Amino acid sequence: MIYLNAFIFAGTICLIGQIILDNTKLTAGHITSLFVCVGAFLDTFSIYDKFVLWAGGGALVPITSFGHLLIHGALQKANEFGLIGLLSGMFDLTATGIISAIIISFFLSLIFNPKD
């Protein structure tokens, strides 16, 4: 059942993104930023955690999860260390993803040439 829930959740996120892309003038970058903000907003009120429990990995794969992790880490560290924890906690849970994206994009820029 968890596989079905994961498929339904991630598929719904993709469906919403495709509908927005097809029916508005927003670009993929705008939609990605929107989904990160939605994930952060839902985690602020502990709603996204319920999606993670229901959908498992299906809620941890879409871009909404990045916003969830940013706010989740920030709020967790803010309880321990105050304002400094709020600022540093955002990168606590997302550091691996950010660093891997930087390293992979660096090596891909060495391999491929940009088009005009």
Chimera marker file (.cmm) of the C-alpha trace (Angstrom):
<marker_set name="trace">
<marker id="1" x="0.000" y="0.000" z="0.000" r="1" g="1" b="0" radius="0.5"/>
<marker id="2" x="2.903" y="2.365" z="0.717" r="1" g="1" b="0" radius="0.5"/>
<marker id="3" x="4.001" y="2.073" z="-2.919" r="1" g="1" b="0" radius="0.5"/>
<marker id="4" x="0.574" y="3.091" z="-4.125" r="1" g="1" b="0" radius="0.5"/>
<marker id="5" x="0.495" y="6.038" z="-1.714" r="1" g="1" b="0" radius="0.5"/>
<marker id="6" x="3.965" y="7.126" z="-2.838" r="1" g="1" b="0" radius="0.5"/>
<marker id="7" x="2.911" y="6.915" z="-6.480" r="1" g="1" b="0" radius="0.5"/>
<marker id="8" x="-0.284" y="8.874" z="-5.848" r="1" g="1" b="0" radius="0.5"/>
<marker id="9" x="1.473" y="11.648" z="-3.913" r="1" g="1" b="0" radius="0.5"/>
<marker id="10" x="4.421" y="12.101" z="-6.287" r="1" g="1" b="0" radius="0.5"/>
<marker id="11" x="2.149" y="11.753" z="-9.314" r="1" g="1" b="0" radius="0.5"/>
<marker id="12" x="-0.188" y="14.410" z="-7.949" r="1" g="1" b="0" radius="0.5"/>
<marker id="13" x="2.741" y="16.808" z="-7.462" r="1" g="1" b="0" radius="0.5"/>
<marker id="14" x="3.825" y="16.171" z="-11.058" r="1" g="1" b="0" radius="0.5"/>
<marker id="15" x="0.264" y="16.570" z="-12.328" r="1" g="1" b="0" radius="0.5"/>
<marker id="16" x="-0.137" y="19.909" z="-10.549" r="1" g="1" b="0" radius="0.5"/>
<marker id="17" x="3.186" y="21.094" z="-11.945" r="1" g="1" b="0" radius="0.5"/>
<marker id="18" x="2.234" y="20.072" z="-15.485" r="1" g="1" b="0" radius="0.5"/>
<marker id="19" x="-1.157" y="21.768" z="-15.244" r="1" g="1" b="0" radius="0.5"/>
<marker id="20" x="0.484" y="24.985" z="-14.037" r="1" g="1" b="0" radius="0.5"/>
<marker id="21" x="3.117" y="24.761" z="-16.791" r="1" g="1" b="0" radius="0.5"/>
<marker id="22" x="0.527" y="24.198" z="-19.528" r="1" g="1" b="0" radius="0.5"/>
<marker id="23" x="-1.998" y="26.813" z="-18.442" r="1" g="1" b="0" radius="0.5"/>
<marker id="24" x="0.152" y="29.727" z="-17.260" r="1" g="1" b="0" radius="0.5"/>
<marker id="25" x="3.157" y="31.655" z="-18.491" r="1" g="1" b="0" radius="0.5"/>
<marker id="26" x="5.266" y="30.456" z="-15.560" r="1" g="1" b="0" radius="0.5"/>
<marker id="27" x="8.535" y="28.747" z="-16.404" r="1" g="1" b="0" radius="0.5"/>
<marker id="28" x="9.852" y="25.546" z="-14.879" r="1" g="1" b="0" radius="0.5"/>
<marker id="29" x="12.063" y="27.605" z="-12.561" r="1" g="1" b="0" radius="0.5"/>
<marker id="30" x="9.050" y="29.527" z="-11.273" r="1" g="1" b="0" radius="0.5"/>
<marker id="31" x="7.136" y="26.322" z="-10.622" r="1" g="1" b="0" radius="0.5"/>
<marker id="32" x="10.110" y="24.741" z="-8.861" r="1" g="1" b="0" radius="0.5"/>
<marker id="33" x="10.439" y="27.762" z="-6.585" r="1" g="1" b="0" radius="0.5"/>
<marker id="34" x="6.708" y="27.678" z="-5.943" r="1" g="1" b="0" radius="0.5"/>
<marker id="35" x="6.837" y="24.017" z="-4.924" r="1" g="1" b="0" radius="0.5"/>
<marker id="36" x="9.787" y="24.628" z="-2.584" r="1" g="1" b="0" radius="0.5"/>
<marker id="37" x="7.806" y="27.417" z="-0.915" r="1" g="1" b="0" radius="0.5"/>
<marker id="38" x="4.701" y="25.222" z="-0.652" r="1" g="1" b="0" radius="0.5"/>
<marker id="39" x="6.738" y="22.444" z="0.970" r="1" g="1" b="0" radius="0.5"/>
<marker id="40" x="8.249" y="24.940" z="3.411" r="1" g="1" b="0" radius="0.5"/>
<marker id="41" x="4.814" y="26.384" z="4.205" r="1" g="1" b="0" radius="0.5"/>
<marker id="42" x="3.312" y="22.948" z="4.820" r="1" g="1" b="0" radius="0.5"/>
<marker id="43" x="6.193" y="21.977" z="7.100" r="1" g="1" b="0" radius="0.5"/>
<marker id="44" x="5.847" y="25.180" z="9.108" r="1" g="1" b="0" radius="0.5"/>
<marker id="45" x="2.460" y="23.901" z="10.291" r="1" g="1" b="0" radius="0.5"/>
<marker id="46" x="3.615" y="20.218" z="10.520" r="1" g="1" b="0" radius="0.5"/>
<marker id="47" x="1.363" y="19.177" z="7.649" r="1" g="1" b="0" radius="0.5"/>
<marker id="48" x="4.141" y="17.844" z="5.412" r="1" g="1" b="0" radius="0.5"/>
<marker id="49" x="5.224" y="15.361" z="8.099" r="1" g="1" b="0" radius="0.5"/>
<marker id="50" x="1.810" y="13.718" z="7.782" r="1" g="1" b="0" radius="0.5"/>
<marker id="51" x="2.361" y="13.391" z="4.028" r="1" g="1" b="0" radius="0.5"/>
<marker id="52" x="5.742" y="11.758" z="4.702" r="1" g="1" b="0" radius="0.5"/>
<marker id="53" x="4.143" y="9.245" z="7.063" r="1" g="1" b="0" radius="0.5"/>
<marker id="54" x="1.391" y="8.498" z="4.550" r="1" g="1" b="0" radius="0.5"/>
<marker id="55" x="3.402" y="8.441" z="1.303" r="1" g="1" b="0" radius="0.5"/>
<marker id="56" x="6.897" y="7.544" z="2.531" r="1" g="1" b="0" radius="0.5"/>
<marker id="57" x="9.490" y="8.036" z="-0.174" r="1" g="1" b="0" radius="0.5"/>
<marker id="58" x="6.871" y="9.474" z="-2.502" r="1" g="1" b="0" radius="0.5"/>
<marker id="59" x="6.807" y="12.566" z="-0.310" r="1" g="1" b="0" radius="0.5"/>
<marker id="60" x="10.589" y="12.707" z="0.063" r="1" g="1" b="0" radius="0.5"/>
<marker id="61" x="11.442" y="12.670" z="-3.652" r="1" g="1" b="0" radius="0.5"/>
<marker id="62" x="9.578" y="15.688" z="-5.164" r="1" g="1" b="0" radius="0.5"/>
<marker id="63" x="10.964" y="19.217" z="-4.926" r="1" g="1" b="0" radius="0.5"/>
<marker id="64" x="8.445" y="20.038" z="-2.196" r="1" g="1" b="0" radius="0.5"/>
<marker id="65" x="10.589" y="17.918" z="0.097" r="1" g="1" b="0" radius="0.5"/>
<marker id="66" x="13.485" y="20.376" z="-0.270" r="1" g="1" b="0" radius="0.5"/>
<marker id="67" x="11.376" y="23.158" z="1.232" r="1" g="1" b="0" radius="0.5"/>
<marker id="68" x="10.234" y="20.754" z="3.918" r="1" g="1" b="0" radius="0.5"/>
<marker id="69" x="13.838" y="19.899" z="4.831" r="1" g="1" b="0" radius="0.5"/>
<marker id="70" x="14.911" y="23.549" z="4.868" r="1" g="1" b="0" radius="0.5"/>
<marker id="71" x="12.229" y="24.572" z="7.345" r="1" g="1" b="0" radius="0.5"/>
<marker id="72" x="12.389" y="21.335" z="9.326" r="1" g="1" b="0" radius="0.5"/>
<marker id="73" x="16.116" y="21.765" z="9.985" r="1" g="1" b="0" radius="0.5"/>
<marker id="74" x="15.770" y="25.473" z="10.706" r="1" g="1" b="0" radius="0.5"/>
<marker id="75" x="12.985" y="25.023" z="13.253" r="1" g="1" b="0" radius="0.5"/>
<marker id="76" x="14.751" y="22.112" z="14.906" r="1" g="1" b="0" radius="0.5"/>
<marker id="77" x="18.006" y="24.051" z="15.378" r="1" g="1" b="0" radius="0.5"/>
<marker id="78" x="16.151" y="27.234" z="16.362" r="1" g="1" b="0" radius="0.5"/>
<marker id="79" x="14.714" y="25.423" z="19.372" r="1" g="1" b="0" radius="0.5"/>
<marker id="80" x="18.241" y="24.486" z="20.468" r="1" g="1" b="0" radius="0.5"/>
<marker id="81" x="20.377" y="27.502" z="19.514" r="1" g="1" b="0" radius="0.5"/>
<marker id="82" x="18.018" y="30.418" z="18.831" r="1" g="1" b="0" radius="0.5"/>
<marker id="83" x="18.627" y="32.759" z="15.882" r="1" g="1" b="0" radius="0.5"/>
<marker id="84" x="22.015" y="31.259" z="14.981" r="1" g="1" b="0" radius="0.5"/>
<marker id="85" x="20.404" y="27.826" z="14.900" r="1" g="1" b="0" radius="0.5"/>
<marker id="86" x="17.658" y="29.150" z="12.654" r="1" g="1" b="0" radius="0.5"/>
<marker id="87" x="20.205" y="30.329" z="10.103" r="1" g="1" b="0" radius="0.5"/>
<marker id="88" x="22.504" y="27.310" z="10.255" r="1" g="1" b="0" radius="0.5"/>
<marker id="89" x="19.797" y="24.678" z="10.633" r="1" g="1" b="0" radius="0.5"/>
<marker id="90" x="18.498" y="25.194" z="7.106" r="1" g="1" b="0" radius="0.5"/>
<marker id="91" x="21.638" y="23.673" z="5.667" r="1" g="1" b="0" radius="0.5"/>
<marker id="92" x="21.959" y="20.894" z="8.212" r="1" g="1" b="0" radius="0.5"/>
<marker id="93" x="19.566" y="18.462" z="6.538" r="1" g="1" b="0" radius="0.5"/>
<marker id="94" x="20.081" y="19.671" z="2.969" r="1" g="1" b="0" radius="0.5"/>
<marker id="95" x="23.869" y="19.926" z="2.870" r="1" g="1" b="0" radius="0.5"/>
<marker id="96" x="24.359" y="16.592" z="1.122" r="1" g="1" b="0" radius="0.5"/>
<marker id="97" x="21.939" y="17.451" z="-1.677" r="1" g="1" b="0" radius="0.5"/>
<marker id="98" x="23.347" y="20.936" z="-2.174" r="1" g="1" b="0" radius="0.5"/>
<marker id="99" x="26.972" y="19.768" z="-2.238" r="1" g="1" b="0" radius="0.5"/>
<marker id="100" x="26.242" y="16.885" z="-4.610" r="1" g="1" b="0" radius="0.5"/>
<marker id="101" x="24.384" y="19.245" z="-6.979" r="1" g="1" b="0" radius="0.5"/>
<marker id="102" x="27.345" y="21.635" z="-7.000" r="1" g="1" b="0" radius="0.5"/>
<marker id="103" x="29.905" y="18.881" z="-7.609" r="1" g="1" b="0" radius="0.5"/>
<marker id="104" x="27.862" y="17.155" z="-10.313" r="1" g="1" b="0" radius="0.5"/>
<marker id="105" x="27.133" y="20.419" z="-12.126" r="1" g="1" b="0" radius="0.5"/>
<marker id="106" x="30.834" y="21.326" z="-12.005" r="1" g="1" b="0" radius="0.5"/>
<marker id="107" x="31.916" y="18.061" z="-13.619" r="1" g="1" b="0" radius="0.5"/>
<marker id="108" x="29.123" y="18.203" z="-16.187" r="1" g="1" b="0" radius="0.5"/>
<marker id="109" x="30.211" y="21.719" z="-17.140" r="1" g="1" b="0" radius="0.5"/>
<marker id="110" x="33.674" y="20.338" z="-17.866" r="1" g="1" b="0" radius="0.5"/>
<marker id="111" x="32.291" y="17.595" z="-20.107" r="1" g="1" b="0" radius="0.5"/>
<marker id="112" x="29.618" y="19.459" z="-22.090" r="1" g="1" b="0" radius="0.5"/>
<marker id="113" x="29.857" y="22.705" z="-24.051" r="1" g="1" b="0" radius="0.5"/>
<marker id="114" x="27.024" y="25.235" z="-23.772" r="1" g="1" b="0" radius="0.5"/>
<marker id="115" x="25.014" y="26.091" z="-26.858" r="1" g="1" b="0" radius="0.5"/>
<marker id="116" x="24.601" y="29.633" z="-28.150" r="1" g="1" b="0" radius="0.5"/>
<link id1="1" id2="2" r="1" g="1" b="0" radius="0.2"/>
<link id1="2" id2="3" r="1" g="1" b="0" radius="0.2"/>
<link id1="3" id2="4" r="1" g="1" b="0" radius="0.2"/>
<link id1="4" id2="5" r="1" g="1" b="0" radius="0.2"/>
<link id1="5" id2="6" r="1" g="1" b="0" radius="0.2"/>
<link id1="6" id2="7" r="1" g="1" b="0" radius="0.2"/>
<link id1="7" id2="8" r="1" g="1" b="0" radius="0.2"/>
<link id1="8" id2="9" r="1" g="1" b="0" radius="0.2"/>
<link id1="9" id2="10" r="1" g="1" b="0" radius="0.2"/>
<link id1="10" id2="11" r="1" g="1" b="0" radius="0.2"/>
<link id1="11" id2="12" r="1" g="1" b="0" radius="0.2"/>
<link id1="12" id2="13" r="1" g="1" b="0" radius="0.2"/>
<link id1="13" id2="14" r="1" g="1" b="0" radius="0.2"/>
<link id1="14" id2="15" r="1" g="1" b="0" radius="0.2"/>
<link id1="15" id2="16" r="1" g="1" b="0" radius="0.2"/>
<link id1="16" id2="17" r="1" g="1" b="0" radius="0.2"/>
<link id1="17" id2="18" r="1" g="1" b="0" radius="0.2"/>
<link id1="18" id2="19" r="1" g="1" b="0" radius="0.2"/>
<link id1="19" id2="20" r="1" g="1" b="0" radius="0.2"/>
<link id1="20" id2="21" r="1" g="1" b="0" radius="0.2"/>
<link id1="21" id2="22" r="1" g="1" b="0" radius="0.2"/>
<link id1="22" id2="23" r="1" g="1" b="0" radius="0.2"/>
<link id1="23" id2="24" r="1" g="1" b="0" radius="0.2"/>
<link id1="24" id2="25" r="1" g="1" b="0" radius="0.2"/>
<link id1="25" id2="26" r="1" g="1" b="0" radius="0.2"/>
<link id1="26" id2="27" r="1" g="1" b="0" radius="0.2"/>
<link id1="27" id2="28" r="1" g="1" b="0" radius="0.2"/>
<link id1="28" id2="29" r="1" g="1" b="0" radius="0.2"/>
<link id1="29" id2="30" r="1" g="1" b="0" radius="0.2"/>
<link id1="30" id2="31" r="1" g="1" b="0" radius="0.2"/>
<link id1="31" id2="32" r="1" g="1" b="0" radius="0.2"/>
<link id1="32" id2="33" r="1" g="1" b="0" radius="0.2"/>
<link id1="33" id2="34" r="1" g="1" b="0" radius="0.2"/>
<link id1="34" id2="35" r="1" g="1" b="0" radius="0.2"/>
<link id1="35" id2="36" r="1" g="1" b="0" radius="0.2"/>
<link id1="36" id2="37" r="1" g="1" b="0" radius="0.2"/>
<link id1="37" id2="38" r="1" g="1" b="0" radius="0.2"/>
<link id1="38" id2="39" r="1" g="1" b="0" radius="0.2"/>
<link id1="39" id2="40" r="1" g="1" b="0" radius="0.2"/>
<link id1="40" id2="41" r="1" g="1" b="0" radius="0.2"/>
<link id1="41" id2="42" r="1" g="1" b="0" radius="0.2"/>
<link id1="42" id2="43" r="1" g="1" b="0" radius="0.2"/>
<link id1="43" id2="44" r="1" g="1" b="0" radius="0.2"/>
<link id1="44" id2="45" r="1" g="1" b="0" radius="0.2"/>
<link id1="45" id2="46" r="1" g="1" b="0" radius="0.2"/>
<link id1="46" id2="47" r="1" g="1" b="0" radius="0.2"/>
<link id1="47" id2="48" r="1" g="1" b="0" radius="0.2"/>
<link id1="48" id2="49" r="1" g="1" b="0" radius="0.2"/>
<link id1="49" id2="50" r="1" g="1" b="0" radius="0.2"/>
<link id1="50" id2="51" r="1" g="1" b="0" radius="0.2"/>
<link id1="51" id2="52" r="1" g="1" b="0" radius="0.2"/>
<link id1="52" id2="53" r="1" g="1" b="0" radius="0.2"/>
<link id1="53" id2="54" r="1" g="1" b="0" radius="0.2"/>
<link id1="54" id2="55" r="1" g="1" b="0" radius="0.2"/>
<link id1="55" id2="56" r="1" g="1" b="0" radius="0.2"/>
<link id1="56" id2="57" r="1" g="1" b="0" radius="0.2"/>
<link id1="57" id2="58" r="1" g="1" b="0" radius="0.2"/>
<link id1="58" id2="59" r="1" g="1" b="0" radius="0.2"/>
<link id1="59" id2="60" r="1" g="1" b="0" radius="0.2"/>
<link id1="60" id2="61" r="1" g="1" b="0" radius="0.2"/>
<link id1="61" id2="62" r="1" g="1" b="0" radius="0.2"/>
<link id1="62" id2="63" r="1" g="1" b="0" radius="0.2"/>
<link id1="63" id2="64" r="1" g="1" b="0" radius="0.2"/>
<link id1="64" id2="65" r="1" g="1" b="0" radius="0.2"/>
<link id1="65" id2="66" r="1" g="1" b="0" radius="0.2"/>
<link id1="66" id2="67" r="1" g="1" b="0" radius="0.2"/>
<link id1="67" id2="68" r="1" g="1" b="0" radius="0.2"/>
<link id1="68" id2="69" r="1" g="1" b="0" radius="0.2"/>
<link id1="69" id2="70" r="1" g="1" b="0" radius="0.2"/>
<link id1="70" id2="71" r="1" g="1" b="0" radius="0.2"/>
<link id1="71" id2="72" r="1" g="1" b="0" radius="0.2"/>
<link id1="72" id2="73" r="1" g="1" b="0" radius="0.2"/>
<link id1="73" id2="74" r="1" g="1" b="0" radius="0.2"/>
<link id1="74" id2="75" r="1" g="1" b="0" radius="0.2"/>
<link id1="75" id2="76" r="1" g="1" b="0" radius="0.2"/>
<link id1="76" id2="77" r="1" g="1" b="0" radius="0.2"/>
<link id1="77" id2="78" r="1" g="1" b="0" radius="0.2"/>
<link id1="78" id2="79" r="1" g="1" b="0" radius="0.2"/>
<link id1="79" id2="80" r="1" g="1" b="0" radius="0.2"/>
<link id1="80" id2="81" r="1" g="1" b="0" radius="0.2"/>
<link id1="81" id2="82" r="1" g="1" b="0" radius="0.2"/>
<link id1="82" id2="83" r="1" g="1" b="0" radius="0.2"/>
<link id1="83" id2="84" r="1" g="1" b="0" radius="0.2"/>
<link id1="84" id2="85" r="1" g="1" b="0" radius="0.2"/>
<link id1="85" id2="86" r="1" g="1" b="0" radius="0.2"/>
<link id1="86" id2="87" r="1" g="1" b="0" radius="0.2"/>
<link id1="87" id2="88" r="1" g="1" b="0" radius="0.2"/>
<link id1="88" id2="89" r="1" g="1" b="0" radius="0.2"/>
<link id1="89" id2="90" r="1" g="1" b="0" radius="0.2"/>
<link id1="90" id2="91" r="1" g="1" b="0" radius="0.2"/>
<link id1="91" id2="92" r="1" g="1" b="0" radius="0.2"/>
<link id1="92" id2="93" r="1" g="1" b="0" radius="0.2"/>
<link id1="93" id2="94" r="1" g="1" b="0" radius="0.2"/>
<link id1="94" id2="95" r="1" g="1" b="0" radius="0.2"/>
<link id1="95" id2="96" r="1" g="1" b="0" radius="0.2"/>
<link id1="96" id2="97" r="1" g="1" b="0" radius="0.2"/>
<link id1="97" id2="98" r="1" g="1" b="0" radius="0.2"/>
<link id1="98" id2="99" r="1" g="1" b="0" radius="0.2"/>
<link id1="99" id2="100" r="1" g="1" b="0" radius="0.2"/>
<link id1="100" id2="101" r="1" g="1" b="0" radius="0.2"/>
<link id1="101" id2="102" r="1" g="1" b="0" radius="0.2"/>
<link id1="102" id2="103" r="1" g="1" b="0" radius="0.2"/>
<link id1="103" id2="104" r="1" g="1" b="0" radius="0.2"/>
<link id1="104" id2="105" r="1" g="1" b="0" radius="0.2"/>
<link id1="105" id2="106" r="1" g="1" b="0" radius="0.2"/>
<link id1="106" id2="107" r="1" g="1" b="0" radius="0.2"/>
<link id1="107" id2="108" r="1" g="1" b="0" radius="0.2"/>
<link id1="108" id2="109" r="1" g="1" b="0" radius="0.2"/>
<link id1="109" id2="110" r="1" g="1" b="0" radius="0.2"/>
<link id1="110" id2="111" r="1" g="1" b="0" radius="0.2"/>
<link id1="111" id2="112" r="1" g="1" b="0" radius="0.2"/>
<link id1="112" id2="113" r="1" g="1" b="0" radius="0.2"/>
<link id1="113" id2="114" r="1" g="1" b="0" radius="0.2"/>
<link id1="114" id2="115" r="1" g="1" b="0" radius="0.2"/>
<link id1="115" id2="116" r="1" g="1" b="0" radius="0.2"/>
</marker_set>
